[in-house]
Amino acid sequence: MKVLITGSSGLVGRELTAFLETGGHEVLRLVRGEPRGADEVRWDVERGVHDLAPLEGLDAVVHLAGEAIADRRWSEAQKRRIRDSRVLGTGALVDSLRKLTNGPRVFVSASAIGFYGSRGDEVLTEESGTGDDFLSGLCRDWEAASSPLADAEVRVVHLRFGVILSARGGALAKMLLPFKLGAGGRLGSGDQFMSWIAVDDAVGAVHHALTTDGLSGAVNAVAPNPVTNREYTKTLGKVLGRPTIFPMPAFAARVAFGEMADALLLSSARVRPNALLDSSYRFDWPDLEGALRHVLGRNAQTQARAASTA
Ligand SMILES: NC(=O)c1ccc[n+]([C@@H]2O[C@H](COP(=O)([O-])OP(=O)(O)OC[C@H]3O[C@@H](n4cnc5c(N)ncnc54)[C@H](OP(=O)(O)O)[C@@H]3O)[C@@H](O)[C@H]2O)c1
């Protein structure tokens, strides 16, 4: 396949690009700066793609780009950047793709389980309704921005990612230092559900979406076994061999992180990946402990390999 990727420098984009190229696919990257080679094409979130010619004959597009959600405190200006980069960016990209004579057949776009809002222990599937906070509205509008492509008979998949686990970026990488120092602990009550996915399965889900003809619309990209924050904390402590006795009360999280605390750390989403399971996706890492040991290089196999090359 000839696949165009936005956000290829990010956590998922880097791993996905390597995975697809290793599999013999041709990857074109849409970049926001000056292109550095024939495999890069320039775009910007307001005007879309500058030169459409290299995009003719694409098989598929994977759209991952967006201002990082949790890198800065949510001022009104930062929320606007988070939103515009996704909603306007998707709209501009979709407009450009619609101008192609020979356009893609598949458009796989990132979305997030933030779509559902905070829902306690309710089991959430792709059929569940949306929430009423900032992230829910963002995900709704982000998904809706690609509807002109679906109307043009392109197969559009919205991967609603849960928390993507990787040692190289995202939420887990941010938590590692305090947990390694023995300063980790549950957040708030610890009862909130966290729906997670190992980065390898996030890439696997994108590949599955690209290659599974019957799949379209919303697809929850989460492992089949979500955990409470209490279980997550205990399991991460166990994998790292560190105590987790310092809980962070909800009020302290709100002081430290502002509005983001309720939206990302204290909110509860118990999400089931029905569409992936029903279309026979096989998770490499369905359980949290195995996933954490894998992404943190702490399973027996990885450790034996490291020991034999030391
Ligand atoms: N990581 C998670 O746990 C998680 C969970 C749910 C949903 N998601 C969503 O899945 C997608 C991929 O996640 P990720 O973790 O790989 O994201 P990431 O590491 O933050 O990468 C996103 C990429 O988007 C581009 N970008 C950054 N700021 C931008 C802006 N202001 N306007 C347009 N593009 C911008 C950058 O790529 P270039 O510099 O190459 O343009 C960046 O590398 C994101 O949209 C994210 O919101 C992620």
The ligand as an SDF file (V2000), in Angstrom:
LIG
                    3D

 48 52  0  0  0  0  0  0  0  0999 V2000
   -1.0770    8.7880   23.2710 N   0  0  0  0  0  0  0  0  0  0  0  0
   -2.2880    8.5290   23.7850 C   0  0  0  0  0  0  0  0  0  0  0  0
   -2.3910    7.9570   24.9150 O   0  0  0  0  0  0  0  0  0  0  0  0
   -3.5280    8.8700   23.0160 C   0  0  0  0  0  0  0  0  0  0  0  0
   -4.7790    8.5530   23.5820 C   0  0  0  0  0  0  0  0  0  0  0  0
   -5.9400    8.8840   22.8840 C   0  0  0  0  0  0  0  0  0  0  0  0
   -5.8550    9.5250   21.6530 C   0  0  0  0  0  0  0  0  0  0  0  0
   -4.6330    9.8350   21.1270 N   0  0  0  0  0  0  0  0  0  0  0  0
   -4.5830   10.5570   19.8520 C   0  0  0  0  0  0  0  0  0  0  0  0
   -3.9110    9.7860   18.8750 O   0  0  0  0  0  0  0  0  0  0  0  0
   -3.1200   10.6470   18.0310 C   0  0  0  0  0  0  0  0  0  0  0  0
   -1.6910   10.1340   18.0180 C   0  0  0  0  0  0  0  0  0  0  0  0
   -1.2450   10.0850   19.3820 O   0  0  0  0  0  0  0  0  0  0  0  0
    0.2840   10.2770   19.7510 P   0  0  0  0  0  0  0  0  0  0  0  0
    0.4310    9.8900   21.1820 O   0  0  0  0  0  0  0  0  0  0  0  0
    1.1510    9.6300   18.7130 O   0  0  0  0  0  0  0  0  0  0  0  0
    0.4130   11.8650   19.6400 O   0  0  0  0  0  0  0  0  0  0  0  0
    1.7410   12.7590   19.7480 P   0  0  0  0  0  0  0  0  0  0  0  0
    2.9140   11.9370   20.1610 O   0  0  0  0  0  0  0  0  0  0  0  0
    1.3790   13.9490   20.5810 O   0  0  0  0  0  0  0  0  0  0  0  0
    1.9810   13.1770   18.2250 O   0  0  0  0  0  0  0  0  0  0  0  0
    1.0690   13.9210   17.5210 C   0  0  0  0  0  0  0  0  0  0  0  0
    1.7570   14.5360   16.3100 C   0  0  0  0  0  0  0  0  0  0  0  0
    0.8930   15.5660   15.8170 O   0  0  0  0  0  0  0  0  0  0  0  0
    1.6650   16.5980   15.2360 C   0  0  0  0  0  0  0  0  0  0  0  0
    1.3260   17.8580   15.9070 N   0  0  0  0  0  0  0  0  0  0  0  0
    1.7730   18.3450   17.1000 C   0  0  0  0  0  0  0  0  0  0  0  0
    1.2530   19.5530   17.3610 N   0  0  0  0  0  0  0  0  0  0  0  0
    0.4460   19.8400   16.3170 C   0  0  0  0  0  0  0  0  0  0  0  0
   -0.3760   20.9610   15.9990 C   0  0  0  0  0  0  0  0  0  0  0  0
   -0.4710   22.0210   16.8080 N   0  0  0  0  0  0  0  0  0  0  0  0
   -1.0560   20.9210   14.8270 N   0  0  0  0  0  0  0  0  0  0  0  0
   -0.9760   19.8470   13.9910 C   0  0  0  0  0  0  0  0  0  0  0  0
   -0.2020   18.7800   14.2300 N   0  0  0  0  0  0  0  0  0  0  0  0
    0.4820   18.7780   15.3860 C   0  0  0  0  0  0  0  0  0  0  0  0
    3.1220   16.2490   15.4380 C   0  0  0  0  0  0  0  0  0  0  0  0
    3.5750   15.5840   14.2680 O   0  0  0  0  0  0  0  0  0  0  0  0
    4.3760   16.3590   13.0960 P   0  0  0  0  0  0  0  0  0  0  0  0
    5.3650   17.2430   13.7960 O   0  0  0  0  0  0  0  0  0  0  0  0
    5.0010   15.2350   12.3420 O   0  0  0  0  0  0  0  0  0  0  0  0
    3.3650   17.1290   12.3400 O   0  0  0  0  0  0  0  0  0  0  0  0
    3.0810   15.2340   16.5800 C   0  0  0  0  0  0  0  0  0  0  0  0
    4.1640   14.3610   16.5460 O   0  0  0  0  0  0  0  0  0  0  0  0
   -3.2480   12.0690   18.5920 C   0  0  0  0  0  0  0  0  0  0  0  0
   -4.1720   12.8030   17.8370 O   0  0  0  0  0  0  0  0  0  0  0  0
   -3.7740   11.8460   20.0050 C   0  0  0  0  0  0  0  0  0  0  0  0
   -4.5950   12.8880   20.4890 O   0  0  0  0  0  0  0  0  0  0  0  0
   -3.4660    9.5020   21.7740 C   0  0  0  0  0  0  0  0  0  0  0  0
  1  2  1  0
  2  3  2  0
  2  4  1  0
  4  5  1  0
  4 48  2  0
  5  6  2  0
  6  7  1  0
  7  8  2  0
  8  9  1  0
  8 48  1  0
  9 10  1  0
  9 46  1  0
 10 11  1  0
 11 12  1  0
 11 44  1  0
 12 13  1  0
 13 14  1  0
 14 15  2  0
 14 16  1  0
 14 17  1  0
 17 18  1  0
 18 19  2  0
 18 20  1  0
 18 21  1  0
 21 22  1  0
 22 23  1  0
 23 24  1  0
 23 42  1  0
 24 25  1  0
 25 26  1  0
 25 36  1  0
 26 27  1  0
 26 35  1  0
 27 28  2  0
 28 29  1  0
 29 30  1  0
 29 35  2  0
 30 31  1  0
 30 32  2  0
 32 33  1  0
 33 34  2  0
 34 35  1  0
 36 37  1  0
 36 42  1  0
 37 38  1  0
 38 39  2  0
 38 40  1  0
 38 41  1  0
 42 43  1  0
 44 45  1  0
 44 46  1  0
 46 47  1  0
M  CHG  2   8   1  16  -1
M  END
$$$$
